[in-house]
């Protein structure tokens, strides 16, 4: 048995948020070998690897699962998490027949939203555990902060997310970096008039009353908003140069301690997203099927005929119902409950 000291190499979880147009996507694209889940088409002008834009929450979760299983990159980027949150809201509204996400019922809808975002973060942590960095970007928003002491009320920058969602994302990250323009105020010596000048792009790495930020890398409090400023720090925590191994005398352990008895036990059931099926030939999909469901079908190579068999064998509609007679809300139901639909397809329809 060995005891080690020193830094342990580990992929990192990074949250980058900032004001509109400051270059969050470009900054994220400079992480090692990035692959984007672009939720708002913010990378179309950039030469980067990207998944198809997710049109449903299930599709986004499948993309994350694919990275976990196949490791096609060194960094997974979700750009942006606030648009991903909107996709999650649409998913929850469809699944629960809600017309909106609001505080009705003691905020249970916001609790459900935070729980679902937490499920995404757990999935992203699994990606980190297999050695892939995860970067999530977000827009910033100003929110009035009330303090009970002499500071009173003031504006501060926060993640542009719901109040129950933002804290769990901040806690999840190893680094939360805030990007903004630094403005210098110059006073004219003759007229005593003041004017703003400059506008240098800066990143802030530690918490202040005016913004949220943190890091575990030992970064200075503020730096120019340039990836080269953090590249060495990132490398130090993901690729440490060495570690020291210390001997441990196993004979010091009490020999009377019984050896642990291991036995084969059934593995606990864990909710996972079905993996995309890339082994079959791409399937033709009718243009009459809504885009959200059609995207999931393409990802899993499900044909129009197969999705109709899901409708028939699932008892949703009689077996002779033509595709054009399938109601819109049934298509939405299949997209929202895609895991169940895919399971029915694999167990009762494909049978291979």
Secondary structure as UniProt FT lines:
FT   STRAND          2..5
FT   STRAND          13..18
FT   TURN            20..21
FT   HELIX           24..28
FT   TURN            29..30
FT   TURN            32..33
FT   STRAND          34..38
FT   TURN            42..45
FT   STRAND          49..50
FT   HELIX           57..70
FT   STRAND          75..79
FT   HELIX           81..96
FT   HELIX           104..129
FT   TURN            130..131
FT   STRAND          133..146
FT   TURN            150..151
FT   STRAND          153..159
FT   HELIX           163..172
FT   STRAND          175..187
FT   TURN            189..191
FT   STRAND          194..204
FT   TURN            209..210
FT   STRAND          214..215
FT   STRAND          222..224
FT   HELIX           228..238
FT   STRAND          244..247
FT   HELIX           250..252
FT   TURN            255..256
FT   TURN            287..288
FT   HELIX           291..299
FT   TURN            300..301
FT   HELIX           304..313
FT   TURN            314..315
FT   TURN            319..320
FT   HELIX           323..325
FT   HELIX           328..336
FT   HELIX           338..344
FT   HELIX           345..350
//
